[in-house]
Amino acid sequence: MWRILEHKNLAKTCKKLPSQVLKKYELWKDLVCRHGPNVLKKFPGFNDEKLFGIREGQKSSRLNLHYRVIYEVENEAVIVYVLEITPHKY
């Protein structure tokens, strides 16, 4: 069983999210909590990928066309730390 820790500002951000994005985030959390972040690769809709540049070491998953959840995995089997949910900039 994985543990998900959320950044302290994430609750405030979630209040502002569209309902369909919030539902997809809840699904994302459920999948990661039960099976770990590697299960996200089985779902192409999440488009889970490693980030580069100043976000090296972090990963992102697509919640919809515009929103991404950005997270880090600690200890390879214990903690997923959700940093933010942000609109994707094109």
C-alpha positions in Angstrom: 0.0 0.0 0.0 1.4 3.4 -1.0 1.0 6.6 1.0 0.2 9.9 -0.7 1.3 13.1 0.9 -0.1 16.4 -0.5 1.6 19.8 -0.4 -0.1 22.1 2.1 -1.4 24.4 -0.6 -3.0 21.6 -2.6 -6.3 21.7 -0.7 -6.8 25.3 -1.6 -6.0 24.5 -5.2 -8.5 21.7 -5.3 -11.3 24.0 -4.3 -10.8 26.0 -7.5 -10.5 23.0 -9.9 -13.3 22.0 -12.3 -15.3 19.1 -11.0 -14.2 16.7 -13.7 -10.5 17.4 -13.0 -11.1 16.8 -9.3 -12.8 13.5 -10.0 -9.9 12.4 -12.2 -7.4 13.4 -9.5 -9.4 11.3 -7.0 -9.2 8.3 -9.4 -5.4 9.0 -9.8 -4.9 9.0 -6.0 -6.9 5.7 -5.7 -4.9 4.0 -8.4 -1.5 5.2 -7.0 -2.5 4.3 -3.4 -3.6 0.8 -4.3 -1.0 -0.2 -6.9 1.8 2.4 -6.9 2.8 5.0 -9.6 4.0 2.4 -12.1 0.4 1.3 -12.8 -0.2 4.7 -14.4 1.8 3.5 -17.5 -1.1 1.0 -18.2 -3.5 3.9 -18.6 -2.5 6.0 -21.7 -5.0 8.8 -20.7 -2.8 9.8 -17.8 0.2 10.2 -20.1 2.6 9.7 -17.1 6.1 11.0 -17.8 9.3 12.1 -16.2 10.0 15.8 -16.2 13.3 17.6 -17.2 15.1 20.8 -16.5 14.3 22.5 -13.1 11.7 19.8 -12.4 14.1 16.9 -13.0 13.3 14.0 -10.6 9.6 14.8 -10.7 6.8 13.2 -12.8 3.6 14.5 -14.2 0.3 12.8 -15.1 -2.4 14.3 -17.3 -5.8 14.9 -15.6 -7.3 16.5 -18.7 -6.1 18.4 -21.7 -5.1 21.4 -19.5 -4.4 20.1 -16.0 -1.4 18.0 -14.7 -0.6 16.6 -11.4 3.1 16.9 -10.6 4.6 14.5 -8.0 7.7 12.9 -6.7 8.3 9.3 -5.6 10.3 8.8 -2.4 11.9 5.5 -1.3 10.8 3.6 -4.4 7.8 2.0 -2.6 6.5 4.1 0.2 5.6 7.7 -0.4 4.2 9.7 -3.4 4.4 13.4 -2.7 2.0 15.5 -4.7 3.5 18.9 -5.3 0.8 20.7 -7.3 -2.0 20.5 -9.8 -1.4 23.1 -12.4 -2.8 24.1 -15.8 -0.4 22.9 -18.5 1.2 25.8 -20.4 1.5 25.4 -24.2 
